[in-house]
Amino acid sequence: MKFSIIIPAHNSAGYIRKALDSIKSQTFTDYELIVICDSCVDDTEQIAKQYAHKVERCHYGQDGQTRNLGIDIAEGEWILFMDDDDWWMDSFVLENINRQLTDD
């Protein structure tokens, strides 16, 4: 697997779909999507389970520790982070990153 995309999330049910949809629409598909739900009490975890390969729960309250949990379970060759309120504007983001990594 080429990429592990890690999204730390906290009560982001109102907007995380936009981030997840932008990943799902990528033309490059050799990736795993990991969502770490940190102290979520809304529907974030249920939404994430519709998209992500792995969804974990934690109660750290700190993005750094949440990201580290994602790293611990990631299986990809490269790790990418995305915030729960960000999104990729085109469907070629992973393809372009992969091209940059493989061009000599």
C-alpha positions as CSV (number, residue, x, y, z in Angstrom):
1,M,0.0,0.0,0.0
2,K,1.4,3.4,-1.0
3,F,-0.3,5.9,1.3
4,S,-1.9,5.9,4.7
5,I,-4.2,9.0,5.1
6,I,-4.8,9.8,8.7
7,I,-7.6,12.2,9.8
8,P,-7.8,13.1,13.5
9,A,-11.4,14.1,14.2
10,H,-13.3,15.6,17.1
11,N,-17.1,16.1,16.9
12,S,-16.9,16.9,13.2
13,A,-20.1,15.2,12.0
14,G,-21.3,18.5,10.4
15,Y,-18.4,18.8,8.0
16,I,-16.2,15.6,7.8
17,R,-18.1,14.2,4.9
18,K,-16.6,16.8,2.6
19,A,-13.1,15.7,3.6
20,L,-13.9,12.0,3.2
21,D,-15.7,12.5,-0.2
22,S,-12.6,14.3,-1.5
23,I,-10.5,11.3,-0.6
24,K,-13.0,8.8,-2.0
25,S,-13.0,10.7,-5.3
26,Q,-9.2,10.3,-5.9
27,T,-8.1,8.6,-9.1
28,F,-5.2,7.0,-7.3
29,T,-6.6,4.3,-5.1
30,D,-3.6,2.6,-3.5
31,Y,-4.2,4.0,0.0
32,E,-5.8,3.3,3.3
33,L,-7.9,5.9,5.1
34,I,-7.7,6.0,8.9
35,V,-9.9,8.2,11.0
36,I,-9.1,8.7,14.6
37,C,-12.1,9.9,16.6
38,D,-10.8,11.7,19.6
39,S,-13.5,12.1,22.3
40,C,-16.3,12.2,19.8
41,V,-19.8,12.4,21.2
42,D,-21.6,13.1,17.9
43,D,-22.0,11.0,14.7
44,T,-18.5,11.5,13.5
45,E,-17.5,7.8,14.2
46,Q,-20.6,6.5,12.3
47,I,-19.9,8.7,9.3
48,A,-16.2,7.7,9.3
49,K,-17.1,4.0,9.3
50,Q,-18.9,4.6,6.0
51,Y,-15.7,5.7,4.3
52,A,-12.6,4.7,6.2
53,H,-10.7,1.4,6.2
54,K,-9.9,1.9,9.9
55,V,-11.7,3.9,12.5
56,E,-10.3,4.1,16.0
57,R,-11.5,5.8,19.2
58,C,-9.4,7.6,21.7
59,H,-9.7,10.1,24.5
60,Y,-6.4,12.1,24.2
61,G,-7.8,15.6,23.6
62,Q,-4.6,16.5,21.7
63,D,-4.0,16.3,17.9
64,G,-0.4,15.1,18.4
65,Q,-1.3,12.0,20.3
66,T,-4.2,11.3,18.0
67,R,-1.9,11.5,15.0
68,N,0.6,9.2,16.7
69,L,-2.1,6.6,17.2
70,G,-2.8,6.8,13.4
71,I,0.9,6.3,12.7
72,D,1.0,3.3,15.0
73,I,-1.8,1.5,13.0
74,A,-0.8,2.8,9.5
75,E,0.4,0.3,6.9
76,G,1.2,2.5,4.0
77,E,4.7,3.3,2.7
78,W,4.0,7.0,3.1
79,I,1.8,8.8,5.7
80,L,-0.4,11.8,4.8
81,F,-2.3,13.9,7.4
82,M,-5.5,15.7,6.7
83,D,-7.6,17.7,9.1
84,D,-11.3,16.8,9.4
85,D,-12.4,20.2,8.0
86,D,-10.0,20.2,5.0
87,W,-10.7,18.7,1.5
88,W,-8.9,18.2,-1.7
89,M,-10.2,20.3,-4.5
90,D,-9.4,17.9,-7.3
91,S,-9.3,14.2,-7.8
92,F,-5.7,14.0,-8.8
93,V,-4.0,15.0,-5.5
94,L,-2.7,11.5,-4.7
95,E,-1.8,10.8,-8.3
96,N,0.3,14.0,-8.3
97,I,2.0,13.2,-5.0
98,N,2.8,9.7,-6.2
99,R,4.2,11.1,-9.5
100,Q,6.5,13.4,-7.5
101,L,7.7,10.6,-5.3
102,T,8.4,8.2,-8.2
103,D,10.0,10.7,-10.8
104,D,13.8,10.6,-10.8
